[in-house]
Amino acid sequence: MHSLTRRDFIRIGAGSMAAGAAVKNTLLEPAALWGAGRAVAPSDRVRFASIGTGTRGCELLQASLAVPGIECVAVCDLYDSRHEAAQEAVQKQVPATRSYREILDRKDVDAVIVAIPDHQHRRVVVDACAAGKDVYCEKPMSHTVEDGFAMVDAVRKGNRIFQVGSQRVSSIVYEKARELFAAGALGDVFFIEGSSDRNSASGAWVYPIPPDASEQTIDWNAFLVGAPKRPFDAARFFRWRCFSDYGEGLAGDLFVHLLSGIYFISGTNEAPQRAQSSGGLFRWKDGRDFPDLIETLFDYPKFRVVLRCNLNNAGGEPIKFHGTKGTMEIIGQTLTFIPQDVSPKPEGYSTKGWPARLRKEYLAQWAAEHPQPGPLDYQPAEAETFTAPPEYSDVSAHQANFFNAVRTRKPTVENEEFGNHAAIGCHLANYAYFKNTIATWDAGAKTIRG
């Protein structure tokens, strides 16, 4: 048995056979969605509305078509042309409005999808809970630490079902990773790393401005609720993730996916103890507030996490767990697990300075104390890959989990506590970066100190 080299690891990750190691490939089979293949009774159908039908809102509406037993009955957005886009996404005509309160007043709406800029999450979620609606809220859950705890209180006060929209926690690939982690296949894990890198204008949120965008087609004043007043600016409306008045930049948009996946796999549900960040704005100098490169080291009680987001190179979105018995990496819809050879071995390096007679004596004694396994006991190290089917969508699976929770009234896989802890990690990263300090989480005071 021998340790795998870095080259072997890369070859296995690419689906090739590593020299000296067998590779077992498994195609994961997703569970059938509730209600699939049969007619769902009207009494079991969940009727929902989408508040926010921009890029992400329409993605969710399209994914909802694969979820049995649900029905979109209304849509809402501040930009009129998105009403049409939403109806195209759900493939039918549904009532559309600029006012989310009209949605909350509807008696036929059981739940709402909240896919709006982050600075308005708190207001809409609190109002939705007070109106008796269950809520699927896009990530990151909160715009500020204070917003997050206000949302937690509203969900619990209203006894509502709540789920944050980081879909990886519903992925069958992440479920398999969670299974391997819990079974101890990796041994002790003290270090986890992840990245989310892009190299395009779209990846940097430099989205095109629709030709009909104007103060007549956009409710600019409603967009500014909860943010500083300023003249109409279409770039801020469509590229809001670039600006701290409305979003949290790379940490809120991308770190949150990485943290949510790490939390789910490792069974963690707490905010980081502290964070240290470095980075800068090197390329996308278009007036944005946030860096285009950020790297953060997070401290947790049992392990350390390093995350990086870089808008200047398309490095993908891998998450890697480094354990004392093996390494596990997720890239896209594929999980690779590579065990490490931790069998006892005699020391060979430091004894090079010994005379031959002492080396011989040491090796003889070591062999006597460590009998070798018999031929039938020998188990070669085996690398494994697990892959989701090509047509698999964790976005649809995540929505299915939410709507099933609405029916059963059981907690969601990514509830308000989980989502809040992941969001706090993002806030810590930004605090550390902008304050140029170590950001420490004070759980008792529910605040960041630096």
LOPADO-434124 format. One record per residue (C-alpha): residue number from 0; x, y negated, z negated. Coordinates in steps of 0.2 Angstrom, whole numbers, plus 5000, padded with zeros to 4 digits. Each point is the difference from the previous one (the first is absolute). Example, Ala and Ser with C-alpha at 12.3 -4.5 7.8 and 13.67 -1.06 7.14 Angstrom:
! LOPADO-434124
{nr->0&X->5062&Y->5022&Z->4961}
{nr->1&X->5006&Y->4983&Z->5003}
***
This chain:
! LOPADO-434124
{nr->0&X->5000&Y->5000&Z->5000}
{nr->1&X->5006&Y->4983&Z->5004}
{nr->2&X->4994&Y->4982&Z->4998}
{nr->3&X->4992&Y->4992&Z->5015}
{nr->4&X->5010&Y->4986&Z->5008}
{nr->5&X->4993&Y->4983&Z->5004}
{nr->6&X->5000&Y->5005&Z->5018}
{nr->7&X->4990&Y->5016&Z->4996}
{nr->8&X->4987&Y->4990&Z->4991}
{nr->9&X->4998&Y->4988&Z->5015}
{nr->10&X->4999&Y->5015&Z->5012}
{nr->11&X->4986&Y->5008&Z->4989}
{nr->12&X->4991&Y->4984&Z->4999}
{nr->13&X->5000&Y->4999&Z->5019}
{nr->14&X->4992&Y->5018&Z->5000}
{nr->15&X->5016&Y->5009&Z->5005}
{nr->16&X->5007&Y->5015&Z->4991}
{nr->17&X->5014&Y->4996&Z->4988}
{nr->18&X->5016&Y->5010&Z->5001}
{nr->19&X->5000&Y->5013&Z->4986}
{nr->20&X->4982&Y->4996&Z->4994}
{nr->21&X->4983&Y->5007&Z->5005}
{nr->22&X->4986&Y->4987&Z->5004}
{nr->23&X->4982&Y->5005&Z->4997}
{nr->24&X->4987&Y->4989&Z->5009}
{nr->25&X->4982&Y->4999&Z->4994}
{nr->26&X->4986&Y->4991&Z->5008}
{nr->27&X->4989&Y->4993&Z->4986}
{nr->28&X->4981&Y->5003&Z->5001}
{nr->29&X->4989&Y->4986&Z->4994}
{nr->30&X->4985&Y->5004&Z->4990}
{nr->31&X->4983&Y->4997&Z->5009}
{nr->32&X->4992&Y->4984&Z->4996}
{nr->33&X->4984&Y->5000&Z->4990}
{nr->34&X->4985&Y->5002&Z->5011}
{nr->35&X->5010&Y->5005&Z->5015}
{nr->36&X->4991&Y->5011&Z->5013}
{nr->37&X->4982&Y->4997&Z->4993}
{nr->38&X->4987&Y->4986&Z->4999}
{nr->39&X->5001&Y->4990&Z->4984}
{nr->40&X->4983&Y->4996&Z->4992}
{nr->41&X->4996&Y->4982&Z->4999}
{nr->42&X->5000&Y->5001&Z->4981}
{nr->43&X->5019&Y->5005&Z->5000}
{nr->44&X->5005&Y->4987&Z->5013}
{nr->45&X->5010&Y->4985&Z->4994}
{nr->46&X->4997&Y->4983&Z->5008}
{nr->47&X->5014&Y->4988&Z->5000}
{nr->48&X->5005&Y->4983&Z->5007}
{nr->49&X->5017&Y->4994&Z->5005}
{nr->50&X->5005&Y->4983&Z->4992}
{nr->51&X->5015&Y->4995&Z->5012}
{nr->52&X->5001&Y->5007&Z->5018}
{nr->53&X->5017&Y->4995&Z->5006}
{nr->54&X->5013&Y->5012&Z->5005}
{nr->55&X->4999&Y->5011&Z->4984}
{nr->56&X->4982&Y->4998&Z->4998}
{nr->57&X->4997&Y->5006&Z->5018}
{nr->58&X->5012&Y->5014&Z->4997}
{nr->59&X->4990&Y->5006&Z->4985}
{nr->60&X->4984&Y->4999&Z->5010}
{nr->61&X->5006&Y->5010&Z->5014}
{nr->62&X->5007&Y->5013&Z->4987}
{nr->63&X->4983&Y->5001&Z->4991}
{nr->64&X->4992&Y->5007&Z->5016}
{nr->65&X->5009&Y->5017&Z->4995}
{nr->66&X->4993&Y->5000&Z->4983}
{nr->67&X->4983&Y->5009&Z->4999}
{nr->68&X->4986&Y->4994&Z->4990}
{nr->69&X->5003&Y->4981&Z->5000}
{nr->70&X->4993&Y->4986&Z->5010}
{nr->71&X->5006&Y->4982&Z->5003}
{nr->72&X->4985&Y->4988&Z->4998}
{nr->73&X->5008&Y->4983&Z->5001}
{nr->74&X->5016&Y->4991&Z->5003}
{nr->75&X->5007&Y->4983&Z->4994}
{nr->76&X->5015&Y->4989&Z->5005}
{nr->77&X->5004&Y->4982&Z->5001}
{nr->78&X->5005&Y->5001&Z->5018}
{nr->79&X->4985&Y->5002&Z->5012}
{nr->80&X->5009&Y->5010&Z->5013}
{nr->81&X->5004&Y->5013&Z->4987}
{nr->82&X->4981&Y->5004&Z->4998}
{nr->83&X->5001&Y->5006&Z->5018}
{nr->84&X->5016&Y->5010&Z->4997}
{nr->85&X->4992&Y->5008&Z->4985}
{nr->86&X->4985&Y->5006&Z->5009}
{nr->87&X->5011&Y->5007&Z->5014}
{nr->88&X->5009&Y->5009&Z->4986}
{nr->89&X->4985&Y->5008&Z->4993}
{nr->90&X->4992&Y->5003&Z->5017}
{nr->91&X->4984&Y->4992&Z->4996}
{nr->92&X->4991&Y->4983&Z->4997}
{nr->93&X->5000&Y->4996&Z->4981}
{nr->94&X->4995&Y->4983&Z->4992}
{nr->95&X->5015&Y->4989&Z->4999}
{nr->96&X->5003&Y->4985&Z->4989}
{nr->97&X->5014&Y->4988&Z->4994}
{nr->98&X->4993&Y->5000&Z->4982}
{nr->99&X->5005&Y->5015&Z->4989}
{nr->100&X->4987&Y->4995&Z->4988}
{nr->101&X->4987&Y->5005&Z->5013}
{nr->102&X->5008&Y->5017&Z->5000}
{nr->103&X->4999&Y->5002&Z->4981}
{nr->104&X->4982&Y->4995&Z->5000}
{nr->105&X->4995&Y->5014&Z->5011}
{nr->106&X->4991&Y->5014&Z->4991}
{nr->107&X->5005&Y->5013&Z->5013}
{nr->108&X->5018&Y->4998&Z->4997}
{nr->109&X->5007&Y->5013&Z->4988}
{nr->110&X->5019&Y->4995&Z->5002}
{nr->111&X->5011&Y->4988&Z->5009}
{nr->112&X->5017&Y->5000&Z->5008}
{nr->113&X->5010&Y->4985&Z->4995}
{nr->114&X->5013&Y->4996&Z->5014}
{nr->115&X->5003&Y->4982&Z->4998}
{nr->116&X->5016&Y->4989&Z->4996}
{nr->117&X->5007&Y->5005&Z->4983}
{nr->118&X->4996&Y->4983&Z->4991}
{nr->119&X->4981&Y->5004&Z->5001}
{nr->120&X->5001&Y->5018&Z->4994}
{nr->121&X->4996&Y->4995&Z->4982}
{nr->122&X->4985&Y->4989&Z->5004}
{nr->123&X->4991&Y->5012&Z->5012}
{nr->124&X->5004&Y->5015&Z->4990}
{nr->125&X->4993&Y->4992&Z->4984}
{nr->126&X->4985&Y->4994&Z->5009}
{nr->127&X->4997&Y->5017&Z->5008}
{nr->128&X->5001&Y->5009&Z->4983}
{nr->129&X->4988&Y->4988&Z->4992}
{nr->130&X->4988&Y->5004&Z->5015}
{nr->131&X->5001&Y->5018&Z->4996}
{nr->132&X->5010&Y->5005&Z->5016}
{nr->133&X->5014&Y->5013&Z->5000}
{nr->134&X->5016&Y->4993&Z->5008}
{nr->135&X->5014&Y->5006&Z->5011}
{nr->136&X->5013&Y->4986&Z->4999}
{nr->137&X->5015&Y->4999&Z->5012}
{nr->138&X->5017&Y->5000&Z->4993}
{nr->139&X->5008&Y->4991&Z->4991}
{nr->140&X->4987&Y->5000&Z->4987}
{nr->141&X->5004&Y->4983&Z->4994}
{nr->142&X->5008&Y->4983&Z->5005}
{nr->143&X->5006&Y->4996&Z->4982}
{nr->144&X->5002&Y->5010&Z->4984}
{nr->145&X->4985&Y->4991&Z->4992}
{nr->146&X->4989&Y->5004&Z->5015}
{nr->147&X->5004&Y->5019&Z->4998}
{nr->148&X->4994&Y->5001&Z->4982}
{nr->149&X->4985&Y->4989&Z->5004}
{nr->150&X->4995&Y->5013&Z->5013}
{nr->151&X->5003&Y->5015&Z->4988}
{nr->152&X->4989&Y->4992&Z->4987}
{nr->153&X->4986&Y->4997&Z->5014}
{nr->154&X->5001&Y->5018&Z->5006}
{nr->155&X->4998&Y->5007&Z->4982}
{nr->156&X->4987&Y->4987&Z->4995}
{nr->157&X->4989&Y->5004&Z->5015}
{nr->158&X->5004&Y->5019&Z->4998}
{nr->159&X->5004&Y->5000&Z->5019}
{nr->160&X->5010&Y->5012&Z->5011}
{nr->161&X->5015&Y->4992&Z->5006}
{nr->162&X->5014&Y->5005&Z->5012}
{nr->163&X->5016&Y->4991&Z->5007}
{nr->164&X->5003&Y->5003&Z->5018}
{nr->165&X->5018&Y->5007&Z->5000}
{nr->166&X->4995&Y->5016&Z->5009}
{nr->167&X->5016&Y->5010&Z->4997}
{nr->168&X->4993&Y->5006&Z->4984}
{nr->169&X->4987&Y->5009&Z->5009}
{nr->170&X->5012&Y->5008&Z->5013}
{nr->171&X->5002&Y->5019&Z->5001}
{nr->172&X->5019&Y->4997&Z->5002}
{nr->173&X->5001&Y->4990&Z->4984}
{nr->174&X->4989&Y->5013&Z->4991}
{nr->175&X->5013&Y->5013&Z->5005}
{nr->176&X->5014&Y->4989&Z->4994}
{nr->177&X->4991&Y->4998&Z->4984}
{nr->178&X->4998&Y->5019&Z->4998}
{nr->179&X->5019&Y->5003&Z->5003}
{nr->180&X->5004&Y->4986&Z->4987}
{nr->181&X->4988&Y->5007&Z->4987}
{nr->182&X->5007&Y->5018&Z->5003}
{nr->183&X->5017&Y->4994&Z->4996}
{nr->184&X->5007&Y->5004&Z->5017}
{nr->185&X->5011&Y->4985&Z->4999}
{nr->186&X->5006&Y->5002&Z->4983}
{nr->187&X->5002&Y->4984&Z->4990}
{nr->188&X->4998&Y->4985&Z->5011}
{nr->189&X->5009&Y->4984&Z->4994}
{nr->190&X->5001&Y->4990&Z->5017}
{nr->191&X->4987&Y->4996&Z->5013}
{nr->192&X->5002&Y->4989&Z->5015}
{nr->193&X->4989&Y->4994&Z->5014}
{nr->194&X->4999&Y->4987&Z->5014}
{nr->195&X->4988&Y->4993&Z->5012}
{nr->196&X->5010&Y->4992&Z->5015}
{nr->197&X->4993&Y->4991&Z->5016}
{nr->198&X->5008&Y->4991&Z->5014}
{nr->199&X->4986&Y->4991&Z->5010}
{nr->200&X->4990&Y->4984&Z->4999}
{nr->201&X->4985&Y->5010&Z->4996}
{nr->202&X->5009&Y->5009&Z->4986}
{nr->203&X->5005&Y->4983&Z->4993}
{nr->204&X->4981&Y->4994&Z->5001}
{nr->205&X->5003&Y->4988&Z->5014}
{nr->206&X->4983&Y->5004&Z->5007}
{nr->207&X->4993&Y->4991&Z->5015}
{nr->208&X->4987&Y->4987&Z->4997}
{nr->209&X->4983&Y->5004&Z->5009}
{nr->210&X->4996&Y->4987&Z->5014}
{nr->211&X->4983&Y->4996&Z->4992}
{nr->212&X->5007&Y->4997&Z->4982}
{nr->213&X->4995&Y->4983&Z->4994}
{nr->214&X->4991&Y->4991&Z->4985}
{nr->215&X->4984&Y->5004&Z->5009}
{nr->216&X->5002&Y->5019&Z->5001}
{nr->217&X->5009&Y->5002&Z->4983}
{nr->218&X->4994&Y->4995&Z->4983}
{nr->219&X->5016&Y->4992&Z->4995}
{nr->220&X->4993&Y->4992&Z->4983}
{nr->221&X->4994&Y->5017&Z->4995}
{nr->222&X->5018&Y->5008&Z->5004}
{nr->223&X->5008&Y->4987&Z->4989}
{nr->224&X->4989&Y->5004&Z->4984}
{nr->225&X->5013&Y->5005&Z->4987}
{nr->226&X->5015&Y->4992&Z->5010}
{nr->227&X->5006&Y->4982&Z->5002}
{nr->228&X->4990&Y->4989&Z->5011}
{nr->229&X->5008&Y->4996&Z->5017}
{nr->230&X->4995&Y->4995&Z->5018}
{nr->231&X->4995&Y->5014&Z->5012}
{nr->232&X->5014&Y->5011&Z->5005}
{nr->233&X->4996&Y->5015&Z->5011}
{nr->234&X->5017&Y->5008&Z->4996}
{nr->235&X->4997&Y->5000&Z->4982}
{nr->236&X->4983&Y->5008&Z->5003}
{nr->237&X->5007&Y->5014&Z->5011}
{nr->238&X->5017&Y->5002&Z->4993}
{nr->239&X->4995&Y->4998&Z->4981}
{nr->240&X->5012&Y->5013&Z->4994}
{nr->241&X->5015&Y->4989&Z->5004}
{nr->242&X->4994&Y->4987&Z->4987}
{nr->243&X->5000&Y->5001&Z->4981}
{nr->244&X->4983&Y->4990&Z->4999}
{nr->245&X->4991&Y->5016&Z->5007}
{nr->246&X->5012&Y->5015&Z->4999}
{nr->247&X->5015&Y->5008&Z->4992}
{nr->248&X->5011&Y->5003&Z->5015}
{nr->249&X->5010&Y->5016&Z->5002}
{nr->250&X->4998&Y->5005&Z->4982}
{nr->251&X->4982&Y->4999&Z->5000}
{nr->252&X->4997&Y->5006&Z->5018}
{nr->253&X->5013&Y->5014&Z->5001}
{nr->254&X->5007&Y->5004&Z->4983}
{nr->255&X->4983&Y->5004&Z->4994}
{nr->256&X->4999&Y->5015&Z->5012}
{nr->257&X->5016&Y->5007&Z->4994}
{nr->258&X->4997&Y->4997&Z->4982}
{nr->259&X->4982&Y->5008&Z->5001}
{nr->260&X->5008&Y->5015&Z->5009}
{nr->261&X->5013&Y->5002&Z->4987}
{nr->262&X->4988&Y->4998&Z->4986}
{nr->263&X->4988&Y->5014&Z->5007}
{nr->264&X->5014&Y->5012&Z->5003}
{nr->265&X->5009&Y->4998&Z->4984}
{nr->266&X->4984&Y->4999&Z->4989}
{nr->267&X->5005&Y->4982&Z->4995}
{nr->268&X->4987&Y->4987&Z->4994}
{nr->269&X->5008&Y->4986&Z->4993}
{nr->270&X->5009&Y->4983&Z->5005}
{nr->271&X->5018&Y->5000&Z->5001}
{nr->272&X->5010&Y->4994&Z->4985}
{nr->273&X->5010&Y->4988&Z->5010}
{nr->274&X->5006&Y->4995&Z->5018}
{nr->275&X->5015&Y->4992&Z->5008}
{nr->276&X->4998&Y->4994&Z->5018}
{nr->277&X->5012&Y->4994&Z->5014}
{nr->278&X->4997&Y->4994&Z->5018}
{nr->279&X->4997&Y->4985&Z->5010}
{nr->280&X->4992&Y->4992&Z->5015}
{nr->281&X->5012&Y->5003&Z->5015}
{nr->282&X->4990&Y->5001&Z->5016}
{nr->283&X->4981&Y->4996&Z->4999}
{nr->284&X->5002&Y->4982&Z->4995}
{nr->285&X->4983&Y->4994&Z->5006}
{nr->286&X->4995&Y->4991&Z->4984}
{nr->287&X->4996&Y->5015&Z->4990}
{nr->288&X->5002&Y->5001&Z->4981}
{nr->289&X->5006&Y->5017&Z->4999}
{nr->290&X->5017&Y->5009&Z->5004}
{nr->291&X->5001&Y->5012&Z->5015}
{nr->292&X->5012&Y->5011&Z->4990}
{nr->293&X->4998&Y->5005&Z->4982}
{nr->294&X->5007&Y->5014&Z->4989}
{nr->295&X->4994&Y->5004&Z->4983}
{nr->296&X->5006&Y->5011&Z->4986}
{nr->297&X->4986&Y->5005&Z->4988}
{nr->298&X->5003&Y->5008&Z->4983}
{nr->299&X->4988&Y->5013&Z->4994}
{nr->300&X->5002&Y->5010&Z->4984}
{nr->301&X->5005&Y->5017&Z->5009}
{nr->302&X->5007&Y->4994&Z->5016}
{nr->303&X->5006&Y->4985&Z->5011}
{nr->304&X->4993&Y->4995&Z->5016}
{nr->305&X->5008&Y->4990&Z->5014}
{nr->306&X->4989&Y->4993&Z->5014}
{nr->307&X->5004&Y->4990&Z->5015}
{nr->308&X->4990&Y->4991&Z->5013}
{nr->309&X->5009&Y->4993&Z->5015}
{nr->310&X->4992&Y->4991&Z->5015}
{nr->311&X->5016&Y->5000&Z->5010}
{nr->312&X->5002&Y->5018&Z->5004}
{nr->313&X->4988&Y->5014&Z->5004}
{nr->314&X->5006&Y->5013&Z->4987}
{nr->315&X->4983&Y->5008&Z->4997}
{nr->316&X->4992&Y->5003&Z->4983}
{nr->317&X->5008&Y->5015&Z->4991}
{nr->318&X->4998&Y->5004&Z->4982}
{nr->319&X->5013&Y->5011&Z->4992}
{nr->320&X->5001&Y->5009&Z->4983}
{nr->321&X->5017&Y->5005&Z->4994}
{nr->322&X->4999&Y->5014&Z->4987}
{nr->323&X->5012&Y->5011&Z->4991}
{nr->324&X->4994&Y->5016&Z->5010}
{nr->325&X->4995&Y->4992&Z->5016}
{nr->326&X->4996&Y->4985&Z->5011}
{nr->327&X->4983&Y->4996&Z->5007}
{nr->328&X->4997&Y->4988&Z->5014}
{nr->329&X->4984&Y->4994&Z->5008}
{nr->330&X->5001&Y->4991&Z->5017}
{nr->331&X->4983&Y->4997&Z->5009}
{nr->332&X->4989&Y->5016&Z->4999}
{nr->333&X->5015&Y->5011&Z->4996}
{nr->334&X->5007&Y->5006&Z->4983}
{nr->335&X->5017&Y->5008&Z->4999}
{nr->336&X->5006&Y->5009&Z->4985}
{nr->337&X->5018&Y->5006&Z->4999}
{nr->338&X->5006&Y->5010&Z->4985}
{nr->339&X->5017&Y->4997&Z->4993}
{nr->340&X->5012&Y->5014&Z->4996}
{nr->341&X->5001&Y->4999&Z->4981}
{nr->342&X->5006&Y->5018&Z->4997}
{nr->343&X->5015&Y->5001&Z->4988}
{nr->344&X->5017&Y->4999&Z->5008}
{nr->345&X->5018&Y->5001&Z->4994}
{nr->346&X->5010&Y->4983&Z->5000}
{nr->347&X->5011&Y->4999&Z->5015}
{nr->348&X->5006&Y->4982&Z->5001}
{nr->349&X->5008&Y->4996&Z->4983}
{nr->350&X->5008&Y->5017&Z->4999}
{nr->351&X->5011&Y->4996&Z->5015}
{nr->352&X->5012&Y->4993&Z->4987}
{nr->353&X->5001&Y->5016&Z->4991}
{nr->354&X->5013&Y->5014&Z->5003}
{nr->355&X->4994&Y->5015&Z->5009}
{nr->356&X->5000&Y->5011&Z->4985}
{nr->357&X->4988&Y->4988&Z->4990}
{nr->358&X->4989&Y->4998&Z->5015}
{nr->359&X->4999&Y->5019&Z->5002}
{nr->360&X->4996&Y->5002&Z->4981}
{nr->361&X->4987&Y->4987&Z->5001}
{nr->362&X->4991&Y->5007&Z->5015}
{nr->363&X->5000&Y->5017&Z->4992}
{nr->364&X->4992&Y->4994&Z->4984}
{nr->365&X->4987&Y->4990&Z->5010}
{nr->366&X->4995&Y->5015&Z->5010}
{nr->367&X->4998&Y->5010&Z->4984}
{nr->368&X->4989&Y->4987&Z->4993}
{nr->369&X->4990&Y->4997&Z->5016}
{nr->370&X->4995&Y->5016&Z->5008}
{nr->371&X->4995&Y->4999&Z->5018}
{nr->372&X->4982&Y->5004&Z->5005}
{nr->373&X->4997&Y->5016&Z->5009}
{nr->374&X->4995&Y->5001&Z->5018}
{nr->375&X->4982&Y->5001&Z->4996}
{nr->376&X->5001&Y->4985&Z->4988}
{nr->377&X->5008&Y->4988&Z->5012}
{nr->378&X->4988&Y->4986&Z->5006}
{nr->379&X->5007&Y->4989&Z->5014}
{nr->380&X->4997&Y->4982&Z->4999}
{nr->381&X->4985&Y->4995&Z->5011}
{nr->382&X->4995&Y->4983&Z->5006}
{nr->383&X->4982&Y->4997&Z->5003}
{nr->384&X->4990&Y->4988&Z->5011}
{nr->385&X->4981&Y->4996&Z->4998}
{nr->386&X->4991&Y->4990&Z->5013}
{nr->387&X->4982&Y->4994&Z->5002}
{nr->388&X->4991&Y->5004&Z->5016}
{nr->389&X->5002&Y->4987&Z->5014}
{nr->390&X->4982&Y->4994&Z->4999}
{nr->391&X->5000&Y->4999&Z->4981}
{nr->392&X->4996&Y->4982&Z->4993}
{nr->393&X->5004&Y->4997&Z->4982}
{nr->394&X->4990&Y->4983&Z->5002}
{nr->395&X->4984&Y->5010&Z->5003}
{nr->396&X->5004&Y->5012&Z->4986}
{nr->397&X->5003&Y->4986&Z->4988}
{nr->398&X->4983&Y->4992&Z->5005}
{nr->399&X->4992&Y->5017&Z->4998}
{nr->400&X->5007&Y->5002&Z->4982}
{nr->401&X->4992&Y->4983&Z->4996}
{nr->402&X->4983&Y->5003&Z->5006}
{nr->403&X->5000&Y->5017&Z->4992}
{nr->404&X->5004&Y->4991&Z->4984}
{nr->405&X->4985&Y->4989&Z->5003}
{nr->406&X->4989&Y->5015&Z->5001}
{nr->407&X->5007&Y->5009&Z->4985}
{nr->408&X->5005&Y->4985&Z->4989}
{nr->409&X->5016&Y->5009&Z->4997}
{nr->410&X->5016&Y->4989&Z->4999}
{nr->411&X->5009&Y->4997&Z->5016}
{nr->412&X->5018&Y->5006&Z->5004}
{nr->413&X->5006&Y->4981&Z->5000}
{nr->414&X->4989&Y->4992&Z->4988}
{nr->415&X->5001&Y->4982&Z->4992}
{nr->416&X->5014&Y->5005&Z->4987}
{nr->417&X->5011&Y->5009&Z->5013}
{nr->418&X->4998&Y->4986&Z->5013}
{nr->419&X->5004&Y->4987&Z->4987}
{nr->420&X->5016&Y->5008&Z->4994}
{nr->421&X->5006&Y->5001&Z->5018}
{nr->422&X->4995&Y->4982&Z->5003}
{nr->423&X->5010&Y->4995&Z->4985}
{nr->424&X->5015&Y->5008&Z->5007}
{nr->425&X->4998&Y->4989&Z->5016}
{nr->426&X->4998&Y->4984&Z->4989}
{nr->427&X->5016&Y->5005&Z->4990}
{nr->428&X->5010&Y->5002&Z->5016}
{nr->429&X->4994&Y->4982&Z->5006}
{nr->430&X->5003&Y->4992&Z->4983}
{nr->431&X->5018&Y->5007&Z->5000}
{nr->432&X->5004&Y->4994&Z->5017}
{nr->433&X->4993&Y->4983&Z->4999}
{nr->434&X->5006&Y->4997&Z->4982}
{nr->435&X->5017&Y->5008&Z->5004}
{nr->436&X->4999&Y->5009&Z->4983}
{nr->437&X->4996&Y->5017&Z->4993}
{nr->438&X->4981&Y->5001&Z->4999}
{nr->439&X->4994&Y->5010&Z->4984}
{nr->440&X->4982&Y->5006&Z->4997}
{nr->441&X->4993&Y->4996&Z->4983}
{nr->442&X->4985&Y->5012&Z->5000}
{nr->443&X->4994&Y->4994&Z->4983}
{nr->444&X->4998&Y->4982&Z->5006}
{nr->445&X->4996&Y->5006&Z->5018}
{nr->446&X->5012&Y->4988&Z->5007}
{nr->447&X->5017&Y->4999&Z->5010}
{nr->448&X->5015&Y->4993&Z->4991}
{nr->449&X->5016&Y->4995&Z->5007}
***
